[in-house]
Amino acid sequence: MTEPEFVPDAPPPAIWPADLPPLEERDEGACVRWQTRFDANWRHGPWSMGEVQRRSGAPLALLARSRDPAALDWSRALFLDLEVGTHPRGGPCLYLAGSARFVDGELVLTQRLARAAEGEPALLEALSREFAECAELVTFSGKSFDAPMVQARAAAHALPLRLPPRHFDLYRMAGKFLRKRFRDQKLVTLERELLRFDRGADLAGGALPCAWHELLDPGQEAVRLAALRHNLLDVLALPSLAAELAFRVESPQEPEEREQLADLHVEAGKDRASLERALEVDPDSFRARLELSKVVEREEGDLEAALRHAELALEVAPDHLADAARRRIAQLKRRLARSGWQEE
């Protein structure tokens, strides 16, 4: 199968952009490795790398809805973004991997480019070593793409590879929290809307599979730099976006965020503590009020308190949910009446 020729919409940069740290290149035989270091003062949007590491990762556990509720530990996290092309014999081929870790206060970002399809196993082996050293994987849409892709390609080469035990997929996490606030939920959109970072002229992600066979051509330096910049910015966005989401869970910035956050607390556990946390975030949370009515009746047997919560739920109920609150109120009044209670 012949790989289509890549023709960029706009001329890519002829040199590595001056607004990024310099690339450190190393020949690894089957792969070429580039490393870029971002010190603690380096900012991506509103967040410096030092501020990211000081930000608590605990709020992200709520968005991740993981069975393991532990916080994200920045020092043990691997930030990952993969680029995939078409294998000469058909099917996908992993050819460019960008990964980053915090080391001694710096974010060290590594990119590996397979020289040809035969270099894919070496790239996978390098990723496997990185996975083994980390407890957490942070991606954007990685549960749908990056994780199954790297596992499938490792299996195709009969290579042992185990992902870090915990996976924070920022695409899914942002979707639960922000829903449909923006035109779409692409990474560049969230960068622009939440981080106030505009990439400017950027190589479209959809062009990268077509660009693969030109990346190592000596006459295609500009294409290679544009592809590396795109992949690097995808990885660099992940720590800052994770920090921004953690911040907004702690301090919701919009009424819609408070409403969604309250719903997440309700979904996290329909116990009294979770429901009270939901009401702290959004006192007008219909779901929290109605569920609290049920918990108070079930755990405390206090029908009058349960009725008060149900009536408060009715006061804040959206039109399409008001009947549920009315049925709950009628149910509680019947139970109270059997005990001799009389409505005032």
C-alpha positions, 0 to 999 in steps of 0.5 A: 500500500502506497502511503499518500504524499503529505502536502501541508496547508501552510509552509511549516517552520524552517527552524525549531521555534524560538519560543520552545526550549532546544531539542536534544537529539540522540541516535538510538539506532532504530529510532531517533530520540529528541529530549526537551526540558521545561524548568519549573518556571516554564508556563503553558497557559496559566500554569508553570511547571512548578505550580503544576507540581504544587497543585493537589492531584486529589480532585482529579480522582473525582473526575476519573471515577476510578475504583482506586480513589487515590490522588494523581501523584505528579512525580509518578505520572507519565504523560503520553501522546502517540502518532500512528501511520499506516504499515507498509504491509497494511494496518497501523504502525506506531512511529512517533511517541511523545512522553513526559515525566517530572524529574527533579522539578523539571518536566522532561519530554522525550520524543522517539521517531521510528526510522521505518516500520522495522523500528516500531519494536524498539519504540515499544520497548522504550515505552515499556521501560517507561511504563514500568517506572510509573504508577499513573498514565495521563493521556487525552482520549488515551483509553480509546486510542493510545492505550489499546493501540500500544497494547495491540502493537506490542502484542503484534510483535509478541513484546511484553508490555504492561501499562501503569496501573492507573489511567487518567484520561483527560478527555473523558474527565473534562467531558464529565465536568464541562459537558458541551460548554464548547464547540467541540472537545478537542485538545486544542479547543480546551487549550484555547478556552481553559488555558488561554493558549493558542498554538498559532500555525500548527500541523493538523493532527490528521496530517501526521499519518501521511507525513511519516515517511517524509519525517526522516528525509534529509530534505524534509527538515521543516516537515519533521520540525512541524510534526515534532512541535505538534506532538510536543505541544500535545504532551506539554498540554497534559500537565497544565490541563490536568492542573486546570481541571483540579483547580476547577474542581476545587474552585468551580468558575461557572454555574454549569461547573458547580452543577456538574460537580455536584452531580459527580459527588452524587454519582461518587457515592449516595451516602450522606457525606457525598451528598452534603459535599454536593450541596456545599458545591451547589445548594440548588442541586436537585439530585443531591436534595432528593437523594439526601431525602432517601438517605435520611429516611433509610439511615435515620428513620426521620421522615419529617427531615426526609420530607423537608429535603424532598420539599427543598428538592421540589423548589429547585427541580427542573420542570422535567424532574418536578414530578419525581419530587412530588411523588417522593413528597406524597410517599413521605406524607402517606408514611407520616400519616400512618404514624399520626402526623398531620400536615400543617 
